[in-house]
Amino acid sequence: LSHRLRKLDPEEEEDPFNNYEVQSEIKEENFQHVGPHRMSFDSTTFMESEKQDVHEFLLDNLNNGGILELMMRYLKVISQKFLVKWPPGLCEVVLSIYNSWRKHSSSLPNPLLRDSSNQHIKDMMLMSLSCMELQLDQWLLTKGKSSTVSPRNCPAASVNGKFGPDFPGTHFLGDLLQLSFASSQRDLFEEGWMEFVTRVYWLKARFLALQGDMEQALENYDICTEMLQSSTTMQAKAGNESAIVIRLPNLHVDSVVSLEEIEKNLKSLERCQSLEEIQRLYEAGDYNAVVHLLRPTLCFNGYGRAKHLEFVTSIPERPAQLLLLQDSLLKLKDYKQCFECSEVALNEAIQQMINTTAASAKEEWVATVTQLLKGIDTSLSSVNSILKDSSVTPSLIRLTNNLIQIIDCSMSVQEEPKEPYVSSVLPWIILHRIIQHEEDAFRSLCCQQQQQNQGEEVSPDTPMLPSSLMLLNTAHEYLGRRSWCCNSDGALLRFYVQVLQKELAASTSEDTHPYKEELETALEQCFYCLYGFPSKKSKARYLEEHSVQQVDLTWEDALFMFEYFKPKTLPEFDSYKTSTVSADLANLLKKTATIVPRTDKPMLSLDTVSAYIEGTCSKAPSLPDGADYSPPVVTELYYLLADYHFKNKEQSKAIKFYMHDICICPNRFDSWAGMALARASRIQDKLNSNELKSDGPIWKHSTPVLNCFKRALEIDSSNLSLWIEYGTISYALHSFASRQLKQWKAELPPEVVQQMEERRDSMLETAKLCFTSASRCEGDGDEEEWLIHYMLGKIAEKQKQPPVVYLLHYKQAGHYLHEEAARYPKKIHYHNPPELAMEALEVYFRLHASILKLVGKPDSGVDAEILVSFMKEASEGPFARGEEKNTPKVAEKEKACMIDEDSHSSAGTVPGPGTSLPSSSGPGLTSPPYTATPVDHDYVKCKKPRQQATPDERSQDSTAAVLSDSSSTQDMFNEPASSQDSLRKTYTEKKISTTCADTLMPGKETLGSTEEKRKSEELLESSESYHLAEPTGQKILVDPQSASGNPIKAAIPPPSQWDCKKKAEPCGDASEFPHGLPADLEEQRKFLTEQCIASFCLCLSRFPQHYKSLYRLAYLYTYSKTHKNLHWARDVLLGSGVPWQQLKHMPAQGLFCERNKTNFFN
């Protein structure tokens, strides 16, 4: 606190209302100090004589007239001692006996008829009076507990409902009338007549007030006053100046009868009538009249102590008066006067709350204090200038001390409080507002002084956390220890968040705020307590667990939380998984999505977007005229959720949120692209499931996929990555259509066959367009060039283009792989292949598999010299010789992708041939590991840690998809068969000489990259011109669909691959390519076939699980007319009885050999 709030001004120190004390009328310990009375007994004497009195009562009543008479005698005796304090519980016993007796007795003796002895009538009247006083006291207590205004005589509309249906009982009114008759018989009571009369009319007045009969109650109070005044006058004449006071110690309410007490009750009745009138004015909306009547009852500085106590001391209706005054001022929006009056009322209420001991009254004052605090806070938050008024300063001093007093009382209660206390957090908030006002005033004063002393240099001090913020931090810490920081529906922490938001917004730069770290820590602690964000498992260590009940998220808080926690830049559809939001933030965004406010302006509907995606509407979605441009939180909310689910492979949820985002941002490229990939992934799952009953679902779901790709590329046609993805799914659908045709063509009707053929051809044409467009996209690197050429080669082969075209594409693919520093190890590990090693092997295999098919067709239309040239270049190329290229690009890519700690999840699915084709649109920018990539074998499933996160990972997985030899299954050879002996002779003649990879010079490049590229381009141009000149009747076999497009696993063979004593040299190492081409056509075919066999052996020597090479060899030995050998084919497929290492035609174990968990068809 500043010194201005701690020390009172001298003229204010004697304020009469600062520390006044109020005595409660219900304090039982005060009864013995009220005053002397001549009818009172010594309680000590009573307690000591109790045993003797009981003994005498038993002796006197040995002979009696039955239980009713005995009860009556007991009540008569005990009522003689009514003016002495009874032991606890005796009042309830006496009242119970009286009620039982009164039900069965006829009536009280009539004091007017005197039909009994005077003593009996007197005893019966005193007994009835005492018991009826106990009964009324019980009713008043009951009313006090249930009343919302007061436990006193305030009129109630329906008193009967609180005390039962038969209130006040059968005999109460009649007995009260008999007591009134008895009060007129002065000779009956002699000296005790005055006390008896006063008690009777005191009883009647309070009972009438309880029933709401105020006029009759006032008359009876007046009779009491006259009786006491006359007695006082008589005593004064006799020389006794003391006032008459009747003490009724066994009553809880109104236990003292005196002139002062009667005056209080009269004023209480008047105020009850006044309160009712004020309540009517309030309900009628006449708030000014309410303020006019109630404001004078407050003690401002001009009021004296005595005058104010006359108004407020022990008035049960006071809480209702204070709250009506405050609420009326709030309704009038007179916040300045509301603050002034509420501050004074709060001071009064706090003193009453502290001094009151009765639980019900204390609870009422606690509720009053809480409500007054709400009014003060509302006033301060509505008008900021209230505190700037200098006249408010004395009030601020008192208010500050009262707030501290409330906080002190609240924080000192036990864990399980036994009495009511103020649990509101508003004292902290109001205290913060006051301290912040003082800080602002001091800051402005300093600024003025600095302007006056511009020439003087002020040494900069390290700024400290302001006291106002320290207060809120302390409040959170102290309340958090007791799990109270979210009391009042999180009001304190919500307020703290608003304060921190303004403080952080004051500085836009990262480092300009002097205590930014402390503020952010405090802010995150608030979020954690309020909304449980982040979760307990993922919360930072500096966040404390306060074990509080979380509150509901509001839209205003959601806006700030979103801006605070959202990624600095929106993740792109092909960025790394680490760029997306966390699971905790995703849950928060989902909560936020449920409370987005609705707008009445036109919106793009989900139905419109669905119609375009499903193909029923050709017009691209766009915002309707008059649409409301949503705030950033809405424009980014759904996209972030979609991106999170997409990168966590929850495609259905991703699609749902992408749809919502497109309704708000219909031209967002990443939403269309992400949804296209998510839908493509689901189609790929169906293609790979091998459970297709019909092709209907595939084609039904393919239209949305293709439309999403189409729309995305309409928005941005320069995205290399998406062109490759689009081309890959198109190629996968083409392969599916081809497979369906081959399997069911004979059974399908002609129109269905025609439709399937159109789909097959159109999908292939679409794939060609995509990869051609991808080749035209500009990029900073050539990471995807090899993939584009590889796919263009496959497409050209399918479309029966001249062989030179696709062979040149395969060659180019190998060249760009080498430029990307592909690795060519002697052995490729099944679970951890080096970078681009499998891709290079696939490209090498594809080139020779295509050549082998051309060799098998007599009318292939390509010269053997051209095929030889391609094979020779391949055999002397870097792959065959194992000459790897060292390039810093690899290290750069490794460094760039080490941030992706989630990349290990990249190959979670192993799809079939050709699905989502990941790619990159620049150096290091490529599809992240989350994409479900199409692979036909699982040898790319696991990569070593360094490789997992490389930017080319998606490219490699995509490669696996497109590398899957979907057309290598059903190749046909039309050549004449040759005997096994001729093939053995061929192997023997050639004597394949191997070059061990260990003897190769590392880093040596056989082909210069620049010159190689130039020659390749020239050759490609010549092949295109050759294609134009080609006869239209030229037939090149279209590569059919592969049956090996399913996920597979294989065993890793033992390292001793070629321990064969019968063979001089192993079959699978790279060998020198023979010089010269035989002149005979058949010999040329044999020569080329043998070179292809050697290439397949090379592939198998490096990767024994390469099933396509084994299958190609088996197919060759089964159908080739020059190399047909069914025994060898059986060995290659099923294995042999002899260890395969001892057979020269066995480059690896059989394709279906050894049924273990890693084998192909386990």
N, C-alpha and C positions, 0 to 999 in steps of 0.2 A: 504494500500500500504506500502511496505517496504521503508526504507529511501532511498535506491538506486534508486527507481522509482520516488521519490518525488522531489529530488534536482538535478539540473543540475551540471555537472562538470564546473569549472571556464572557461576552454577553450571553452566550448560549449555554454556558455551563450550569446555570441555575434554572434551566428549563423545567417547569413544574411537572412535565409529563415524562421526563426521561426515565426516571427510575421509580415510578409510583408502584406501590404494591397493593394488591387486592386480596381481601380476606374472603375465603369461601364460606358460604353459609352452611355448607354440608360437612365442614371439617368437624368430625366428632370430638377431636381432642379439645376443641374450643368451647364445648358445652359447659365445662366446669368453670369457665372464666367469664361467663356471661354476666352473672350477678347473683346476689343472695336472694333467697325466697323462703318465706316462713313456713311453707308447707313441704319443703324438701327434707329428705332424710340422709343420714350419713350412710353411704353405700358400704363402707367397711363394716359398720354395725349390722347392716342388713345381711351381708354375707356371713358374718359370724353367728348371727342368730337364726340363720336359715334352718339348721338342723333342729333347733329347739322349736321353731315355728311349725315345722312339718310334724314333729312329735305331738305338739299340742293340737294341731288340726286333726290328726288321727284319733286322739283321745276324745276330742269334742264331738266327733261325728261317728262314733261307733254305732250309735243308733241313728238311722236316717230313713228317709222315705223312698229310697231307690236311687238309681244311677243319676237320674235327671236332677233330683234334689241335691245329691252329692256334688254334681258338676256346678250347680248354682252356688252352693256354699263355697266351693273352691274359688269360683270367679269373684265372689264378693270379698273374700279374704285377700286374694292376690291383687285386686284392684285398689285396695287400701295402700298398697306399696307401689302404685303406678308412677309416682313422682320421683322414684329412685331408679337409678340405672340398673336394669336387669341383666342377668348373665346372658351371654349369646345363645340364641335359640329359644329363649323363653317366650319371646313375643309370638313366635310362630305357634308354639304349643298352646298358649292362652287363646289366640285367635281361632285356632282349630277347635278347641273345646267350646268356645263361645258359639261358633257357627253350628256345631252339632247340637248344642243345648237349645239354641234359639229356634231351630227347625221344629222342635217338638214341644215347645212351651207356648202357652196360649198368647199371653201378652204381658207387658210390664204393668206393675200396679199404677193405678191412676193417681197422680199426686193431688189432683183437685178433689177427688171423692174421699180420700184418706180412708180407704177401706182396709188398710193394713196399718201396722205400727209405723210411726214416723221414721224410726231407725231403719226398718226394713225398706221403706220407700227410698230413703236417702242412700242406703247401700246399693239398692238396685239401680238407682239413677247414676251413681258414680261408676258402678260396674259397667253399665251400658255405654256411658260416655267414653270410658277408657277403651273398651273394645271397639267402639265405632271409630275412635281416633286411630286405632291400629289398622282398622279396615281401610279407612281413607288414605292413610299413609302408604299402604300396600298398592292401592290404585294409582296414587301419584307416582310411585316408583315405576310401576308398569308403564304409565304414560310417558315418563321421562325416558325410559329405554327405547320406546318405539317412536317418540316424536322426532321429527326432523328439525324442529325449530327450538324446542325448549322442554325441559322436564318440569316446567312450572305451569302456572294456571292459565296458559294461553287457551282461548276457546277452540274447541274442536267441533267439527260438523257432525261427526259420528263417533261419539265417545263410546256408545254401546258396543261397537264392533271390537274395541280393544279389550273390554273386560268381560265379554261373554254376552249371550242373548238375554239373560235374566237380570242384568245390571239395573238398578243397584240392589236387587234382592227383594224378597217378599216383605220383610219387616223393617228395612232400613228407614224408609220415609216415615212410617208410623212411629217408630222408636224416636226418630228425630223430632217429631211433633210432641211426643210425651216429654222429651227433654226440654222442649220450649215451654211446655206447661209447668214443668218442675222449676224452671228458672224464675217463675213469678212467685214462688213460695219461699220468701226470704226466711221465714221462721223455721222452715224445714232444714236449712243448712247452717243457719246461725252465722258464725264467723267465716265459714268457708263459702258463703253465698256469692260474693263478688268473683272469686276465682272460678266457681262453677259456671256462673253466667258468662263470664268472658270466654271460657273454654267452649261452651255450647255454641256461642255465636261465631267464634273462630272456626269451629268445625263446620257450621252451616255456611259461612262465607266461602270457605275453600271448596266445599262440596258443590255449591252453586256455580262457582267459577269453573270447576271441572266440567260441569254440565253445560257451560256456555251461557248461563243466565247472569250476565254482567250487572244488570240493574239491581237485582236482588242481592247479589254478592256485595255490591257497594253499600247497600243499606245495612247489611250485617256487619261489615267492617266498621261502619260508622258507630254501631251499637258498641262494638268492642272498644273503639276509641273513647267513647263517652264513659264507659265503665272504668277504664284505666285512668282517665283524666280525673274523674270524680274521686277515685281512691287516692290518687296522688295529692289532690287538694286536701282531702281529709287528713292524710298523713302529715302534710305540711303544717296544717293547723295544730297538729299534735306535736310538732317539733321534729318530725322525721322527714328530711329533705330527699331521701333516696327514692328513685323511681320504682314503680311496681313492675316487676318482670316475672312472668310465669315460665318456668322451664319444664319441658316435656322430654326428658332425656331418652325415652324409648322410641321416639319418632325419628325417622331419617330426614323428612322434609318438613319445614316450618315447625321446628322443635322449640322455638322460643316465641313467646307472645309478649310483645312490648309495643309501646307507641312507635318506636323507630321501625320495627318489623312490619307493623300494620301500614305505616306510610310507604314502605318499600313495596308491599303487596298492592297497595292502591295504585302506585305509579306503574307497577308491572301490568295491572289491568288496563290502565290508560294506554300503555305502550302496545299492549296486545290489540286494543281497538285501533290504535294508530297504525300498527303494522298491517292490520287487515286493510285499512284504508290505503296505505302506501302500496300494498300488494295489488289492490284494485287499480290504482293509478298506473302502476307499472304494466299490468296486463292490458290496460287501455292505451298504452303507448305514450302517456304523458310523462316522459322521462325528466323534463325540466322541473315539474312539480315534485317528483321524487327527490331530485337533487336539492331542491329548495328546502324540503322538509328535513332531510337527513344530514346535509352538510354541516349545519350548526351543531350537531351532536358530536362532531370530531373535535379533538383538542388541538388547536393550532397554537401558535406562540402566545396569543393574546388571552387565552383562557387561564384561569387560576386552577390550582390543584383541587381545591375543595369543590368548585363548581363542576369540574369535569367528572370527578368521582361520583358526584350526585347523579350524573347521567349514566355512567358506564359500570359502576361497581355491581357485579353479580347480576347483571340483567340477562336473563336467559335468551331473550329475543335479540340480543345484540349481534350475534353472527349473521342472522338474516338481514338485519339493517345494513351492516357493512357491505354485504354482498350485493344487496339491491342497489346501494349507492354506486358501487363500482360498475356494476353491469349497466346501469342507466347512463353513466358517463361514456362507457364504451359504445353503447347504442347511439349516443349523440356524437360519437367520434371526437369528443373533446379530450384528446389524449393528454394534453398538458395538465388539465385539472384532474384527470383520472390518475395520472402519476402522483400528483401532490396528495390527493385524498387517499389513494391506496397506500402510499408510504406511511401516512399517519395511522391509517386503519391497521396496517401490518404491525406497527409498533405496539398498538393496543392489543392486537390479537396474540402477539408473541408473549406479552406479559400475562395475559389471561391463560394461555396454554401452559406456561411454565408453572403458574401458581395453582392451577386447578388440579385437584387430586382425583375427583370422581372420573371413572373410566369413560362413561358416556359423554360427559361434558368435555373432557379432554379430547376425545375423538372428534367432537364437533368443532372444537377450536383448531385442531390439526387440519381438518378439511377446509376450514376458513382461511388459515394461513396459506395453504396450497393454492386456493383459488385466488387469493389476493396477489400471490406471486405471479400467477398467470396473467392477471390484469396489468401488473407492472411491466412484465416482459413484453406484452402486446403493445403497450404504450411506447416503450423505448424502441421497439423494432419498427413501429409505424411512423414515428416522428423522431428523426435523428437529432434534431436541434434542442430537444427538451433539456438535455444535460448541459447545454451551453449557456443557459440562463444562470447568471450569477446568484440570483435569489434562491436557487435550488441547492446551493452548496451546503447550508446547514442540514437540510434534509438528507443530502447525500452522505454526510458524516454519520447521521443516525441510521440511515438505511444500510450503509456498509457494515456498521457494527452489528445490526440485527441479522444481516445475512450471514456474517461470520458466526454469530451465536446459533443460528439454525443449523449451519453446517457442523458446528462443534457438537451440538446435541444429537444430530443424526449419526455422526460417525462414532459416537461413544456408546451407542446402544449395543446390546448383546446380540449374539448370533440369532437367538430366538427371543425377540423383544417381548416383554411382558405388558407393555403399555403402548399406546399409539405414538407414532413419531412421524415427522415430515420426511417422506421418502422421495420427494420430488428433487430433480436435478436443477431446477430453475435457479436456486440461490447461486450456484456456480456461474450460470449463464449471465445473470444480472450483474454479478460481481465483475465478470469479465467486461461487460459493457461499460461499467463505471471506470474500471482501471484503464481500459483502452481510451476512453474519453480523456482521462488525465494525461495519458501518453501523447495523444494527438495535440492537446493543448501545450504540453511541454515542447513537443517537436516544432510546432509553429512558432513558439517563443524563441527557440534556438535559431530558427531560420531567419527571424527578424533581426536577431543580434548579429548573425553572420552577414546579413545585407548591410547593416550599419557599420560593421568592421570589415569591409571588403579588403582593405589593404593588409590586414593582419593574417598571417598564415596560421591555420589551426592544425595542430598535429592530429592526423587521423588515428582514432582508436579502433581497436578490433571490436566490431559490433557484437553485442550480446543478444541472446534471445529475449524479446520484450517480456515484461512481467505478465502482460495479459495472456500471452501464449504459454508462458510457464505455468500460469494458473490452470489453464485448461489441461495442460499435460499432467499436472499434479492431480487434478480432479479425476482424469481418466485412470491414473495410476492407483489412487486411493480407492475409488469406487470399484475398479477392476479387481482389487484384492478381495472384495466382498461380493463379487459377481453382481454389482449394482450398476455397472456403467451403461447398461441398456434400459435402465428404468425409464418410466414415462415414455415408452415406445421409442427409446433411443434418442430422446430429444437432445441430450448433451452432445452425443457423438455426431448427430446430424448437424448440429450447430457448429461443432468443431470442424467438421468437414467443410462447411461453408466458409469459415474463417481461413482455413488453410488454402482453400481454393483461391480466395482473393489474394492471399499472401504470395502464393506461387505464381499467380497470373501477373503480379506486379513486375516480375522479371522474366523476359522472354529468352534471354541468353542462358546457356548452360551454367556458367560459372559466376554470373554476377550476383546471385543471391548469396549473402554471407552465411546463412545457416540452412541451406537447401536440404542437406542430408537429414538434419534433425526434423525438418518439416515433413519430408517424405516418409521417414520412419513413423512419425506420429500419424500421418494420413493412412498409411497401410495398416497400422494397428487399429485405427477406427474402422476401416473396411473389414478387417478380419473379425472384429467383435460384432459389427452390425450385420454383416451378410455372410460370414463364414468364408470369405474369400481372401487368400486361397484356402484350399482344404488343409486339414491338419497334417496330412502326410507330406504335402509339398510346401508348407509355409516356411518362410525364412526363420533362421534361428533367433533373430532379434525380435520376432513377434511373440508376445506372451499369451498364454492360454488363460482367459478369464472365466471360462465356463458359463457363458451367458446365453439366454434365449435370444436367437436372432430375430430381426424385425423384417417386415416386408419391404421389398425394394420399391422405391418410388422412381418416377420417370426423371425427375430432376437429378437425383443422385445417380441414376443410371447413365445420364448424359455425361456427367463429369467422370464417372468411373470408366466409361468407354474411351473418352478422350485421354485419360491418364494411362490406361493399360494397353490400348490398342497398339499394333505394330507401327513403327514410324513410317514405313512404306507398305502398301498393300502387297502381299505375296502374289507372284504371278502363277499361272496355272502349271508351269513347268519348273518352278523354283524348288529349292530343297525343302525337305520336310521340316527342318528346323526354322524355316521362315514363317511357318504358319503359327496360329495361336496355340496356346497350351490347352490341355484338357480342362483345367480350372477356368480359364478365360472362356472357353467354349461353353461351359455350363452357365457362366455368368451371362454370356450373350443370349443363350436360350431363355434365361429368365427375362432378360431385357426384351426379347422378341414378343413375349407374352403380354407386355404392358405398353407396347407401342400405341400411341394415341391414334384413334381413327380420324380420318378426314372426310369431309363432305364433297371434296372436289373430285373430278373424274380421275380414274386410275386405270392403268392397263391391267386387265384381268388375267387370271391364270388360264381361263378357257381360251382366250385369244392366243396366248403364247402356245398352249398345247395344240391348238388347231394348226398353227404354222409348223410346229415340230412334227406333228403326225402327218402333215402333207395335205390336210383338207383345206388349207388356206394358203394361197401363194404370196400374200402380202406380208412383208417382214414386220414384226411387231414394232410399234412406236408409241410414244406417250400421246394420249388424246389431247385435243385442244382444251386449254384451261386446266391442265393437270398441275398439281402442286409439286413443286420441286422440293423433295424431302431434305431434311437436315442431314449432315454428314453421318450421324450415327445410323440413320436408316439406310442411307445409300451404301454403307460399308458393312452393316451388321450381317445381312444375309449372305453376302459374298464371303465374309470371313468364316462363317459357319459352314458354308458349302466347301470352302477350301480346306477347312479342318477335316471334315468327313472324307473328302476326296483323297487327301494325303494320308488318311488312316484306313483307306480301302473300304469305307462304308459307302458304297456307290449309291444305293437307293436314297439314303439321307442326303448325300451330296446333291443328287439330282433335284430333290425337293427344294433345297435352299437355293440352288442355282435358278430354279424356276421363279422363286420369290424375288430374287435379285434382279432377274431380267424384267420382271414387272415394274421395277423401280428404275433400273438403268438398262434399257433394252439394247443399248449399243456397246455394252461392256464386252470387249473381246475375250477377256479371260473367263467370263462366265460361260459364254458359248463354247469356248475351247475346252474348259474343264468339264462341262456337261457332255460334250461330244466324247471325251475320253472316258468319262464314267459310264456312259451308255455303251461305248465300244467294249469296255471291259466286261460288262454283263453279257454281251453277245459272245465274246471270246470264251467266257465260262461255259456258255451253252455249247459252243463248237467243240470244246475240249471235254465235255461231260461224257461223250459217247453214249448218251441216253436219248438221243433224238428219235422220237417216234415218227415225226414228220418234219419237213422243212418249213412249215407254216410259221411257227413262232420266230424263226430266225429272220425271215423276210419281213415279218410284221414289225420286228424291233429294229431292222436295219434302216428303215425309212427315217425314223427320228435321228438315228446316229448320223446318217449322211446329211440330213438337213442341218443338223447342228454344226457339222464341219463346214458345210457350204456357207452358212450364215457367218460363222467366225471368220472365214477367209474372205468373205465379202467386206467385212469390217477392216481386216488387215491382211492383205494378200502377200505381204513381205515376210511372213513368219515361217521360216524354214522348218521349224520343229513341227508345226501343225500340218504343213504339206506332207511331211513324211508320215505323220500319224494317219492322216486321211488316206494316203496311198496304201498304207499297210492294211487298214481295215478293209479297203476296197479289194485288195489282193486276197485277203483272207476270205471274203465273201465270194470272190471268183473261184477260189480253190474249193470252197464248199459246194458251189453250184456244179463244178466239174465232177466232184466226187459223187454227188447225187445222180448226175446224169449217167455216169459209168455204172452205178449200182442198180439203178431202177429204170433205165431208158427203155428196156424191152417191155416193162410192165406198165409204163405210163401212157396215157392217151397222147395222140400227136400234138394237140394244142398245148398240153402241159409241157411236153418236151420242147416245143418251140419257145414257150415262155422261159423255161430254164436256160435254154441256149442264149436267149436274149439277155437274160440276167448275167450269165457267165461272161459274155462278150462285153457287155456294158461295164461291168465291174472291172474287167481287165483294162478297158479303155480309160476308165476313170483313174485307175492306179497309174497308168502311163502318164496321163495328164498331170497327176499330182507330183510324181517324181521328176517329170520334166520341168514343172514349175519350181520345184525345190531346187533343181540345178541352176535355175536362173536367179534364185534369191542371193542377194549379196550378204556375205558374212565376213567376219574378221579372220576366220580360219577355215581349214578344210576338214574339220572333224567328221563331218557326215558325207564327204564326197565319195568315199569308198562305198558307203551304204547305198547312196543314190545310184552309182554305177552298177552295183551288184543287182539291185532291184530292176533297173532298166534292162540289164542283161537278161534276167529271168522273164521279164515281160516280153522282150523282143523274141526270146526263144519260144514263148507261148504263142506269140502272134505270127510265128513262122517267118520272121524276117531273115534276111541272109545271115548265114552263120558268122560271117566276119563281124557283123554288128554286135551280136551278143558276146562273142568271144572277146572282142576288143573291150567291151564293157567289163567283163570279168578280169581282164588283164589290168584295166584301169583301176578296178577295185583293189586288186593286189598291190598296185603301185601306191595308191593313197593310204592303204594300211601300213605300208612300209614307211611312208612319210610321217605317219602318226606314231612311229616308233613301236610297231607291233613286235611282240616277242616270239621267238621261234625256238623254244626249248626242245631238247632231245626227247624229253618225256613231259607230257602235259599231265599234271596231277588232276585226278577226277574231280576232287572237291575244291581245288584252289588253282584254277588256271591263271597263268600270267596275263598281263594286259594284252588284249586283242589277239591272244594266241589262238583261241578257238575260231575266231573270225577269219584269221589268215588261213587256217587249215581248211575251213569250209570253202573259202574262195578257191583255194588250190584244188580241192576235190571237185568243186562244181565245174571248173574249166575242163578237167579231164573227163568227168562224167559226160559232159556235153560232147566233147570230141569223140568219146567212145560210141555215143549214139549216132553221131555222123558217120563214123567208120562202119557201123553196122548197116547203114542204108546205102545201097548202090547208087541211088539217084539223089544223093545229098546235094550235089551241085557245087561242091567246094573241092578245090584241088588239094591233093595230099600235101603238096609243098607248104601251103598256107597253114595246114594243121600242124605240120612238123615245126614250122617256125614258131607257132604259139607254144608248142610243147617244149621246144628247145629253150626258148626264153624263160619258160617257167622252171625248167630243170636247172638252168644256170642262174636263176633269180635268187633273191635273198632268202625266200622261204626254204627252198630246197637245200641251199647251202648253209642255212642257219646263220646268215650274216645280219645281225641286228643293227639298227640305226640308233645311235645315241643322240638324244635331242633334249634340250632343256625344257621343251614343252611338257614333257611327261612330269617332270618335277614340279613345274608350275601348276599343272592340273592337280597333282597330288596335294600341293599346298592349298590350293583354292578349295578343295573339297574336304579337307580334314575337319571343317566345321560341321559337316553333316554327320552327326553322331547316330542318326537313325538309319543310316544307309544299309545296315545289316538286314533290314526288312525288305530289301528290294526284290529279292527273288522268291518271295513267299509263295507265289503261284507259278505253276509251270504249264502254261497254256500250249495250245497246238499251233499249227502253222499259220503264221502271219496274223498278228492282231495289232493292238495299239502300237504304233511304231514311234518310239521316242526319238527325239533328235535334239539338236541345238540350233539356236539362232545366232550364235556368236561364239567366241572362244570361251570355253569353260561353261557356257550356258547350255545345259541340256536337260533332258527330262530326269527328274529325281528318282530315287530308288523306290518311291511308293507305287509307281505305275505298274499295273499288272502286265507284264511283258510277255509276248508270245514266244515260247520256245518249244521246240519239238523234242529236245532231250534236256536232261537236267544237268548237263555238264557245265552250264553257266550259272547254275543255281547258287553255288557258293564261290565267293571270291575271297582272296586273302584280304585282311583288314585294309591294307594300303589301297587295294584295288576297289574295295566296296564303294568308296565314296567318290571315286573319280568322276569328273564331269561326263565322261564317255560311257558311264554305266548303262544309261538307258539305251545308248546306241548299241552297246554290246548285247544287251538283252534283246533289243529289236533285231539285231543281227541274227541272233539265235532264231528269231522267228522267221526272218526271211531266208536265213540260211537253211532252214529245214527243207529238205529236198522233196518238196511235195509232188514233184513230177518224176521221181526216179524209181517209182515202184513197178510200173507196168511197161518198161521199155521193151521193144521188140527188135530182135535181130533177124534179118532175112538172109544172112549169109549161109553158104553151105557149111555143114558141120565138118569138123576135123577131129581126128582121133586124139586120144590122150597122149599117144606116143609123140605126135607132132608137137604138142604143146611142151612135153618134156624136153623134146629136142630143142625147141625154141629157148627154153630156159637154159639148157646146157650150152647152146651155141652163144647166147648173149653173154653168159658169165658176168652177171651184173656186178660191176666193181663198185664198191661203196667207198664213200669218203667219210671218215669219222668226223663227227662235228667238233671233236676236240682239236683236230688239226687245222680247223678253219681259223683264219685270222679274224678276231672280233673287230667289228666296226668297218670291215671292208665292204664296200658297196659295189655290186657288179654293174649296176646301171646308174648313171647320173640322173638325178631326179629331174633336172630341167630338160635335159636332152630327151629323157624317157617320155616326159609329158608331151614335148613337141612332136616326137615321132608318133606317139599314140594318137594325138589329135589328127595328124596327117593321115594315119591309117584309118581313123574313124571316118574322116571325110571321104577317103577313097572307097570305104565300105558302103557309105551312103550312096555314092554315085553308082557303085556296083549294084546296089539294091534297086536303083531306078532303072537300070538297064536289064535287070533280071527278067526272064520270061514269066508271064503270069501263071503259067502252068507249073512252075517250079513247086515241088512239094517237099516241105520239111516237117518232119513229125513233130506234132505239138506234145510238149512234155506233160504226160498225164499226172493225175493226183497221186501223191505219195500216201502209202498206208502207214508210214512210220512217223506220223505227225502227232503222236501221243507222248505224254510224259513217260520217261523210262529211267531206269537205273541199271547200272551194270557193275559187275565185280571188277576190281582192279587186279589184273593178272600179275603173276610173280615177275620179278625184275629180269630173270633170265629168259629173255624173249627168244633169242635165236641160238640157243646152245644145241646146234644140230651138227653132229660129226659128219653127216653125209654131205652137207653143203659147205663149199669152200668159203662163201661169203654170205652174210645175211641178206635177206631179200628186201628189207625195208629201209635201208639207208639211201641217202641221195647218191645217185650214180652218175658217171659221166654220160652225157647223151651221145649215142653212136653217131658217127659221121656218115653221111651218104644215105640215100633213100633207094631201096630196091626198085628196079625197073618194072618188075611184074606187078600187076594190080593186086593180085591175091597176096603176094609177099608184102606189098605196102600195107594192106589191111592187117596182116599178122604183125608186122613191125609196129604199127601204130597201136594195135591192141596190147601188145606186150609192154609198150611204154606206159600205157594207161594202167595196166596191172601193176607195174612197178610203182607208179604214182600212188595207187591205192595202198600198196604195201608200205610206202613211205608214211602215208597218213596213219596207218594202223600201228606202225612202229613207234610213232610219236604219241599216239592216243589209241590204245588198244580197244577202248570202248566206242570207237567211231563206227556205229552200226551201219551207217549208210555205205561205207566202203566194203564192209563184209557182205551186205546185201547185194551191192553192185557186182562183187566177185561171184557170188552164188548165182545171180541172174545170168552173168556171162557164161559160167560153166554149164548152165542149164539150157540156154537158148542160142548161144553163138554157134554158127556153122563152122567156124574155124577153130574154136577152143572149147567145144562142147565136151564135158566130162562130168557125168552125173554123180560119179563116186566123189569127185572133188566137191561138187556142189553140196552133196550130202554132208561131207566133212565140214565145209565152211558154215553150213546151217546148224547142224546138230552136234558137231564135234566127232572125233574119231576114237577108236579103241586105243590107238597108239598116242602117246603124249604128243600134243600138237607141235611142240618145238622141234620134233624130229621129222616133220613133213614139210617139204619145201613149198607145197601149195597152200600151207596154212600160215598166214601172217599173224594170226591171233587165234584164240580159242573160238569154238563155234558160236554162232549168233545166239542159239537157244541152249547152249551147253550150260551145265551146272545150275540147277534150280536153287539159287540162294537169293537172299533179299535184295541184292543189287543187280540181279539179272533182269534181262529185258522183259520176259514174260513170267515173272515169278507169280 
